């Protein structure tokens, strides 16, 4: 390839101006430079003298050359030079730009977008109609339109955590002939070859493949002393090492890096495995694993109950070991069933309660020591699982009242073999009813029961039975006790009365009761009858986003469904269980893409187009400045001040980005030197002015009433400005606001995680009604759908916001009646023993949501006078004053946290002092 074949121009006809350079040279050579004028009285002596030879001064050749270069650079710059221009085909047919937009593109997504925008821009310069297609989010009807429309869609596109769909048959039949430019990931996926064939029937296809090399995490396994981590890569050939960060929640609920694991791929291996020894407490805190340096959903592994090993205590009614019969003891069967999936605790009941296990199992225990302490433990969320036996049956013969640690009252004597109620044949199990936790579990015919303890009939017995025998008698009963549960198996824990404890059904039943978390895999058979709801969805980069209310999905259907837009990867909740659906499974492979011969592949070393017009224009400006300086020097008029002015003008002209960066840097410095209240700029100039005036009024109130001395408020662009300098953001919701981009959401999530507060103001307090959502409210729901917001609740009367500076019970703005929502207390309503007050949020609520239009109530003009009316007469001024007090409380809460929360203790403290 020659040099000239690598250069192109957007307006080549302007190059004709280069032929005028010789004429310009001649003209500049013929015209002498401007004369130098000096005041010199002696010139009068020369008057009347004639100079026989007159020679005009000429411009130096080097200065002429400089001026010619200025004109040449100007002409070339205006002609629009391009290095490595896109090849111009013989036809200018329609162009389809394709981005896959799957998790395999996430690590290189910005580069893919830039490349797609460049292709669209080149097509726009050629006048070609363009359409954009993201394979993981295809629009229903493709339309070829102006390049600007496609560019707008490309900028708004984001990678998703699923692969493109498989069937594209008939999708392009109505579009006619068109060419395709495909920006592809290096990963193969089902249906790609068929899609390529369909596109080739409509025109040429060229593919630019990403340079990324995906690495993914396979299912994490629970090991004896920790976890087993496995990873897979796409290509072998050389050794590779990766680091896996293990993330989890600390006691305060903040996600942190708990540990890091290093694993290495040998040169020929596509898989690597390592084992991490982790304490039980740390392992149970794991929330996800992330491959460091790899940005994709496949490089993130969410964890659920399967990786956790609960602590379970087993207590029996045996007073001593029965030598020779230990293999028949109830605790032996329970130990064999639970030891692979749980950590078992030994000791007395008092010792076990101090360890606070996840569940306590009593196998044929008739008399329970420390009954009240055990009941309190269950009420606080524990699970007590009891098994029947001869001792329990005999004890019920003596006591006819229902034990509070039994779900139902038992009939004396039970139902035993050889007695008056002996059976003619063992009984099997009924199918589980739909409103029980066991619904959907298959009932094996070989599971039989030969004896049981019977429940005393009563009006509420049916509501506590969750499993029955074929004759309708209870097999398993359950009762809620506080926040916990008491469950009774009416058979023994060994095979003395039933073979249920040695069946696979027994382990599945324990898993459904949340006694163990990893007893069963999430297979269709074990999930039949259950319903799951998506609570957090994973995007293509592996980040979790909260989702709104979505319809539940049947467990068996979800287990068989692939990761897609309808059943995305993320965290699902079902009853008391949590299910993490990830990208890769045990048998997943990352296969490199292969393309047909008809496809034109743009190699990884394919040179990209670069526009040089701006550089030539900047060079022309620099040379012109040099010409001015040289001319001033030759004429003797060059001064230091003139030189500085020319240089400054040059730098400002050729460095607009630097000037903007300097302006941004100046704003950052100003924000870091003082407290600055900021507002989010909208597309409504009027609302932005009200926001600025409102924060100005609040800043003046803070200066006059507190020790805070705020600087003037600033308006922020979420796409451009850094948020970490501002402790508080006021965000008015307007109907014209667009959905947030991935970068904006990430920036806001980092801001909230770092301790910032956002006041969302829907400004609809005059029209909002209970149970109804306004247009502004729907816009807020759309904007906040990707934010990692905590659970919210209406502000409580004893919240620290009500007393951080002023004592308040109402929070009016321009509208007086709307309530506000803040972060819900983690243990709302729970009375702590020995504490005379509720345990409030230990920190600042990250968001406050309301609709009272506070900025309008705070707004003042430059003279400090109210800008907008609030209410009527004196009542309105009182409302404005309360609105300002709420603003002061809000900023004090942001800056000082909850140090004023001890005010809620005062009545009880005074009472105790009086005693």
N, C-alpha and C positions, 0 to 999 in steps of 0.2 A: 504494500500500500504506500503510495507516494504521499508527500506532505500535503500537496494541494487537494488530494482526494479526501483528506481528513478535515478540510476546512469548508464551511458553508456559510451562507449569508441569508438573513431573512429579507433584506431589501438590497439585492445585489446591484440594482440599477443605480444606486447612489455612488457606486464605485467609479462611475463615469467622471465624477468630480476630481478624481486623481489626475486626469489628463490636464486639468487646469493648473496644476502645480507649477509646470515650467513657465506659464504665463505670469503666474504670481511672482515667481522668482525674478523675472525680467522687470516687472513693475516695481518691485521693492528695490531692485538694484538701481533702477533709473531714478527713483525718487530719493533725494538726499534726506538724511535725518533732520529733525527739527533743529534750528540754530540755537546756540547757547547765548542767552542775553545776559550781559553784564553792564553795570553802571561804571563807566571809566571816563573821567573828564578829558584825558589826554587824547581821546579820539578826535577832538576838534582840530588837532594839529595835522591830522591825516586828510582832512577835507580838501578836495580839489586835486588830489593825487590820482593818477590813472594807473591801474595794474594791467600791464599788457597781456599777461597770462592769467586767465581765470580758471580755476579747477574746483568744482563742487565736491564737497565731502561725500563719501559713500558709506552706506551701512556695511559693517564688517560681515564677511562671508559666514562666519560662525553664527552670527545673529540671524542672517537670512536663512541658514539651514535650520535653526531652531524654530523660526516661524513657519517654515515649510513643514516641519515635523508636526507642529501644532495643527495645521490644517489637515495633514494626512491622517493623524490620529482621530480628529473630529469626523472626517468623512468615513473612515473605517468603522468607528464606533457607531455612527448612525446607520451604517449598513447592516449592523447586527451580526457580527462574526460568531460562528458556532464551531467548536472543535468536536469532531466525531458526530456530525449531524445524522439524524435517523435517515435510513435509505428511503428515497422516494420511489414508491411503486409506480407502475404504469397507470394503475387506476387509483382513484381516491374514493373507494367504496366506504361503506360504514364500518366502524371499528368497535368491537366489543372488548372492553378491558375487564379482565377477570382477576379477582383476588380470592383465594380460598378462604382466608379468615378463620382458620381453625387454631387449636392450641399449638400446632406445629409451627405456626407463623408468628406466635407472640414474641419470641425473643428477637425477631428481626422485623417487627411490624412497622416501626417508623421508617426504616429503609424501604420496605415494600410500598408504603404509602407514597413516599417521595418519588420512587420510580414510577408508580402509577400516575401520579400528578404530572410528571415530566412527559410521559407518553400522551396523556390527555392534552397537555399544552401544545405539544408538537402537532397533534391532530387538529387542534383548534386553529393553529397557524396555517394549516393546509386546507381548512374549511371542511374537514370531514365530520359528519355526524358521529357522535360517540354515545355509547351506553356503558354503564358500569354494573357488574354483577359480582356480588359476594356470595360464594357458594354455600356458606353456612347460614346465610340470612337472605335467601333469594326473594326478590320482589315478585309479585304475581304477574305483572305485565311489564316486560322490558320495552323501553321506548328509547329510540335514538334521537338525541337532541343536541343542543349546543354543548360545547366542551365545559362551559362554566357550570352547568347542571351536574355533569359527571364529577367534576372536581369537588363540588360541594358534598356530594354523596361519599366520595372517597375520604374526605377529611372527617366526616362523621362516623365512618365505619370503625368497628372495634372487633378484635378477635374473640371468638366464642370457644367454649370448652367442649366442642364436639366436632366430629369430622363431617364433611359434606354428605348430603344424602346420596343414595345409590342410583336412583332411577331418575333420569333426565329425558326419557323418551318423549318426543313430541313437544318439548318446551320451546324449541326455536323454529318450528315449522312456519310460523306466520311472519317471521322476520326477514325472509328473503336471503339474499347473499350479503355476507359481511366477513370481514377479517377479524381474527382474535389475537389479542396480546394477553398472554396468561402469565401472571406473576405467581409462581408455584412454590410450595414448600418442598423440601427434599423427600418428604414421606409419601409412600404409596398408601392408597386407601381404596376400599372396594367401590367399584363403579367409576373409577377415574378413566379407565381405558374406554369404556362405553361412551363417556362424555366427550372424550377426545374425538372418537369416530363421528359422533353427531356434529361436532363443530367443524370437522374437516369437510363434511358434506356441504357446508355453507361458504367455505372460503379457506384461506390459508390460516395456519395456526403457528404462532411463534411463542416460545416459552422461555421465560427468564427465571431460573431457579434460585432460591435463597441459598446463602452460604452456611446457614445454621446446621448444626448436627445435634439432633434431639437426644436427650437422656431422660429416662423416665423411671419412676419408682414403682415397684411391684408391691403386692400386698405385704403388709408387715405382720410378722408372726410373733406370738407370745412365746418366749423361751422360758426355761426353768428359772433363770436368774435375771432375765431382761427381755430384750426383743431382738428379733432377727430381721435385718434390713436387706432387701434385694433391689438391684437396679438393672436396667437394660439400656443398651445404646444401639444406634442404628448401624454403624459401620465399625469393622475391626481393622486390623492392620498395624496398629501401634498401641503400646501400653498407654493407659489413661488413668489418672486418679481423680476422684471426685470427693467432695466433702458434703455430708448430709447434716444439716442443722435440725436438731430436735427441739421443737417449740412447745411450750405449754403454759398454763396459767399459774401465776404465783398466788399466794393466799389472798391477795387483794383483788384478784380477778384480771390482772394485766398479763397479757401474753409476753413471755420472755424466752430467750434461748436457754434451754435446760442443759444441753450437752451437744457435742458435735461428734460425728462418726466419720472416719476416713475409710474409703474402700477403693480398691484398685482393679481395673480391668487389665488382664494380660493381653498381649498383642493379638491373640487369636480368639479371645472370648468376647461374646456379646453380653454376657451377664456377669454380675459380681454380687457377692453376698458377704455380709459381716454381721457379727453379733455384738450387741452392746449390753454390758452388765449395768443394770439400773436398779436402785432401790424401789420397793413396791410403791411407796408414796410418790416418788418421782414418775414412775411409769404410769400411774393412774392419772397424772396431771397432763400427760401428753395430749396435745390437740392436733398437731400436724407435723409432718416432716418435709423439709424443703432441700432440694439439691442446690447448693450455693452456686451462684453465677449462671443459673439456667432459669430463664423466665418463661415458664409455660405451665399449664395445668397438669401436664403429665409429670413434671418435676416436683409436684406437690402431692403429698399423701395425707388425706384427712383420716383421722382415727375415730373410732366409735367404741362401743362397749366391748367389742371382741378383743381389743388389745389389753383391756384392763383385767386384772385378777383381783376379785373381791376378797375380803377377809371374812371368813365364816367360822363360827365357833360351833362345835358339836358337843353336846352334853347328853349323857344317857342316864338311865335309872340304875345302872349296874353299880353295886357297891364294891366289887372286887373282880379281878379277872377270873373268868372261869377257864381254868387250864384245860386245853384240849378242845374247847368250844369257841375260841376267840374268832375263828373264821366264820362263825355263825352269828356273831354279835352284831347288833344294829349299826354301831359306829363303824364296823369294818366295811359294811356295804356302802355307807355314806362316804367314808374316806376314799374308797375305790372310785366312786362316782364323781367326787368333787375335787380330788387332789390334782387331776390334770388341768383344771380350769380355775382353781381358787387356792388361796393360802389359808390353811386350816390353823386354828388357834386352840390350844389346850389350856385347861385351868378350871378353877371354880367359877361359878356364875359371877361372883363379885369381881374377880380378876378379869373376866371376859368383858364385863360392862365397862371397866376402866379402859380397856383397849378399844372400845367403840367400834365393833366390827360392822360389816354391812348386813349380816344376817346371823341369827342364832337359831340353831336347830336343837330341839329337845326330843329325843327318841325314847318314848315310853317313860316319861318322867311324870310321876303322879303328883308329888308335892314339890312345889317350886319354892326354893329359898329366895329371899329378897324379892318377893313378889311385887311390891310397890316400886322398887327401883327398876325392875324389868318392865313394868307397865309404863313407867315414865320414859324409858329408853325407846319403847315401841312408839309412844305418842310423839316423840321427836323425829320420827321418820324411819325407825328400824323395822326390819321384817323378822317376825318370830314364826318359825316353821316347826310344827309339832307332828309327831307320829304316834299312833296308838300302840297299844300293847296290853299284855295282861295286867300290868300295874295300873295303867290308866283306867282300864275297865273296872278293876276292883275298887279303885278310889272313888269312882263315880257311884258305885253301889253304896258307899258310905255317905256321900254328900250328894244331896238331891238338887242343890242350887247350882246355877251356871257359874263356872269359873270365869272371872273377867279375862283370863289369859287363854280362854278357849272361844272359838267363834260361835259355837252353839252349845246348848245344854245337852248333855249326853244321857242316854238311857242306861239304867243300872245293868251291869253284867255284860253288856255287849252282845255280840252274835258270834258264838264260838263253835267250833267243830266238836261234836260229841255231846253237846249239851241239849237242853230242851229245844233249842232253836237251830239245831244242826241242819245243814242243807243236804238236799239230795244230790246236787252237783255244783261244782264251782261256777261262780257268776262272771260274766264278761262285762265290759264297759259299754255304756251308751255312747253314741256320738255326742260330741260336745255341742252345747247350745250356742246360739249366735251371740248372746250377750255375756259370754264368759271369756276369760283370757285365753282359754285353751281352744277356742273356736278355730276350726280349720285343721287342727292336728289330726293326722290319720290314726285311727284306733286299731292296733293289731289284734287279730282274733286270738292269738296265743296268750295275751295278757288276761289272767284270771285272778279271782279273789275267792279265798276259801273261808275267811273270817273277817269280821269288822266290828267296830263299835258303832252303835246306832245313835242317831240324834233323836232327841225328844221332839215329837211333833209339836208344832206351834204355828201361829199365824205368820211369823216372819222367817220361818225356816227356809222357804223356797228362795228368798232373796239372798241367802248366804251360801246356797249350794252352787258350786261351780263345776262339779263333776259327779256323775251318777253311775250306778251299776245298771245292768240290764233290767233289773226289777224296780228301778226307780229310787232305791235307797241311796243316801249320800255317800260318796267316796271321798270328796274333798270339799271342805267348807272354808269360807273366808269372811272376816269381819274387819272393817276399818277401825283403828284405834288411834285417834288423833291424826297425825300425818303418816302413820305407819300402818301395818297390817298384821293380823294374826291368821295363820293358815293351819288347818288340821287335815292331815291325811288319816282317814279312818282305818288304816291298815298299818302294819308294822313296817319299820325301815329295813327289815331283812325279809327273807323269803318264807318266814314262818306262817304268815297269813296270805301272802300274795307274791306273785313273781313280777309285779310291777317294778320294784327297785332294781331289777337286773335287765330291764328293757330300755331300748332307746327312747321310748316315750317318756320315761321318768325324767331324763335329762332335759328333754324339750319342755316338759311341764315346769321344771325349776327355772328354765330360762324365761318362759312366759311370765312367771311370777316375779321376775327381776331378782331372784336369789343369786343367779350367776349371769354374767354378761356375755361370755364367750362359749357357752355350752354348745350352741348350734350355729351353723352357718346360715346366711340369709338365702336359703334355697326356697324354690316355689312351694315345696311341700310343707315346710315349716312355717311359711308366711301366709298360708291360706287362711282367709278370714280376717286378716289384719288390714288396717288402713294407715297409710303414711302420708305425711304432709311435708312439703319442702319448706324449710325455714331459712336456710342460707344457701345461696347459689354460687358456684364457682365460675369465674370468668376465664377467658382464654389464658390470661397471665397467671392464674392460680390464686387470685384474690377472692375472698368471700364477700358477698354482698347480701344484705338482708332483702327479703322479698315480702311483698304484701300477702294478703290472704289468697291462697290458692286452693283449688279443690283437691281433696285427698285422692290418693291413688291406691288401688288394691295391692296388697303386698305381693301376691303371686304374679300379678301383671308387672309390677315394678321389677321384680327379680329377673324376669325374662326380657325386659326391655333394654335396648342399647342406650348408651348416652346420646341424647338428642335434645332438640329444643323443647320437646314435650316432657321428657324425663331427664333433665340436665344433671350434671354432677353437682354434688353439694351435700349438705347435711339434711337428713329427713328425720322427722319425729313421729313416733307411733306409740301411743300410751306412755309408758315409762321408759321406752327404749329409744336409742339414737342409732341411726344407720348412716354411715358415710359411704356415698357412692363416688368412686374415683374413676379415673380415665382408664387405667390399665388393670388387667387381671393376671392371674398366674401364667396363662399361656400366651400372653400378648407378645408380639414381636414388632420391632420397628424396621420395616422393610423399605429400602431406598426405591424411589420412583424410577420406572423405566418408560421411555416414550417411543411411539412408533417412528419409523423412518420418515414419514411424511411431515413430521413436526420439525420446524426450524428451531434448534436449541441455541439460545444465546449463552455462550460459555461464561464461566465465572470470571474470566478475565476480559469479558466484553467491555470495551471502553464506553464510558458514559458520556453523554453530550454535556458540553459546558459552554455557556454563553459568555463571550468576552467583551460585549459591547460596553458594559459599564466600566470595565478596566481600561479600555481605550479612551473613553471619555474622561476618566479620572486622570489618565496620563496626559491627555491634551490640556486639562486644567493645570496640572503641575508644570508642564512646559510653558504654558501661557504665563503662569506666575513667574517662572524663571526669566521669560522675555521681559516682563514688566520690571523686574529687579535689575536686569542687565541694562535696559534702556535708562532707568533712573541713574544707574551707576555711570554710564557713559555721559549723561548730561550733567553729572555732578549734583543731582538733586536727591541722592540717596541719603536718608537720615535714619537714625536708629528707630525712631517712633514709626516711621513709614514702613520700615522692614518688618517690625513686629506686627503691625496692623495687617500687612499683606499675608504674612505667615499664618496669623490666626484665622483670617478669612479662608485661607486655603484649607487648613486642617478642619475647620468647621464644615466646609463645603464637601470635602471628600470623605468625611467620617460621620455620616448621619447616625449609623448604628452606635458608634462610640458616644455621640452626643446623647442619644437616648439612654445608653447604658449609664452615662454620667448622671443624667437626670434621675434614673431609677436608683443609682447608688446614693445620690443626695437624699432622696426620700427615705431610703433605708437608714441612713445615718441619722436623719431627723427623728425617725420613729424609734431608734434605739436609744436616743438621748433623753427622751421624755415619754410619758404615757400619752399615747395617741389613740383616740377612738376612731374606728374606721367603719365604712359602710361599703356594701357591695354595689358596684355600679350596674344599673339596668339599662335597657334601651329607651327608657323614658327619661328625657332630660329634666322634665318638671319634677318627677319623683326624686331624681338624683339631687336636685337643688334642695328639696325639702329634707332629704336625708342629711345633707351637709349642714343645713341650718339647724336641724334638730340636734345633731351631735354637737354643734357649736353652742347651742343653748344649754345642753347638758354639761359640756365642758366648763362653761361659765359658772353654772351652779356648783359643780365640784370645786372649782377654784375658790368660790366665795364661802362655801359651807364646810369644806373638809381641808385636809392637808395635801390633797392631790392637786397638782398643778399641770393640767393636761396641755399639750401642744394643740394647735389647730387640727381639726379632723381631716382625714384623707379619704378619698374614694379609691377603691381597689378594683382592679380587673382580675378575676380569678385565673384567667389564662396567662396574664403577664406578670403580676406582682407576687412577691414572696409574702406569705401570711404570718410567718412566725414572729414578726416584730410586733404584732398587734394582739393584745390580750383579749380584745372584744371586737366582734363584728356585728353590725346591724344590717340585716338582710330584708329589705322590703320585697314582698312578692308581687309581681306584676304579671298581667296576662300575656305579655309579649316575650317572656323569658323562655329561652330554648333549653333543651335537655343538656346536662353537663357532659363534657367529654371525659374520656378515661383519665387524662392527665389532671383535669380539674377535680374529679372525684378523689383521685389519689392525693392531691394536694390538700383537699379539705379533710380527708380522713387523717392525714398526718397532723394537720393543725388541731383537730379535736383530740387526737391521741396525745399530743404534746401539752394539753392543758388549756387550749383556747376555748372561748365560749362564743356561740352564735345565737343571736336573738332573731328568730324568724317571725316576721310581722306580716300576716296576710292582709291586714288593713280592711277586714270585712266584718268588724264588730257590729256594724249597724245593720247588717243583713243576715249574719250567721244565725242559724237556728239549731237547737239541740237535735242531734240525730241526722242532720243534713250536712252535705258537703258543698261548699260554694265553689265557684270557678277558681278562685285564688287557692282554696284548699286543695283542689285537684292538682293545680300547678305545683304546690308545695310537695304533695305526695310524689309527683313525678321527679322533682328535683332531688328529694331526699331518699329516693328508693335505693340509690347506690351508696349511701353513707352508712357507716358503721355506728348507728345510733343505739344507745342503751334503751331498755324499756322505759316508757314514759307514763306519767300519772299526773292528774290534776294536783296543783300545789297544795300541800297540807297546811293547816293553820299554824303548825309549829315549825314550819320549814325555816331554815336560817335566813332565807331571803326576806322573810317578814320582819326581821329584827337586825339585819346586818348594820344598819345605821339609824333609820327611823323605825318605829313600830307601826306596821301596816297590816291591814287585813284585806284591802282592795288594791287593785293594780290598774287604774284607769289610764287611758291615753286620750285621744280625741273622742273615743267612744268609751263609755263607762262600764259596760256590763260584761264584756267578754272575759272568760277565765284564761288562765295560763297553764301550760303543761311543762313539767320539769322531769328530770331523771327520777324514776321511781325508787324509793328506799329499798335496799337489798333485803331487809327483813322487816318490811312494813307491818306494823301492828303487833309485832312480837314483843312481849314484855320480858325483859331480862331480869332474872332473879337478882334482887339486891340493887337494882338500878331504878330510880324513880322517874325515868324518862325513856322515850323511844330512842333507839340507836339510829341516828340520822345518817344521811349520806356523808361519808368521810371524804369530802372534797367538793369541788365546784361542779355543779351540773353542767355538762358540756353544751346543752342546748336549752333554750327557753322558747316556747312556741305560744303565740297568741295572735289576736287580730285587732287590737285596740288602737292601732295607728299612733304609736308613741312618738315617732319623729315629728308628726304634725303638732302634737301637744308641746313638745320641747322646743320647736323651731323659733328662732329669734332672728332679727335682722342685724346689720352691722352695728346699730346703735343699742342693741340689747333689748329691743321691744318685741313683744310677741308677734309672730308673722301670720298666724292663722287663728281664727276664732275657735274657742272651745266652750261648748255649753252656752248657757245664758246667764248674763249678769254676774253677780257675786258667786253663784253656784258654779258657774263655768270657771271662774278664776280659782275657786277652791279645787275644782277637778284638775286644773292645770298644775296647781301646787302639788297635789297628791301624785300626779304623773311624774313630776320632777323628782319627788321623793323616791318613787319607785326606781327611777333611773339612777339616783344616787345609791340606793340599796344594791342595785344590780352591779354597778361598777365596784362598790366596796366588796361585794361578794366575790367578784372576779379576782380582785387583787389580794384579798385577805383570807379567802376560803371560808371555813365554817367556825372561826374562832368565837363568834358571837352565839354559837349554838348552846353554850352553857347558860344562856339566859332562861332557857326552858327548865333548868334545874332549880331556879331561884325559889319558887314556892315550896318545893320539897325540902330544899336546904334550910330555908327559914323555919319550916316546921320541925325539922330535926334539931336545929339549934335551940328552938323553944323547949324541946323535950330534954 
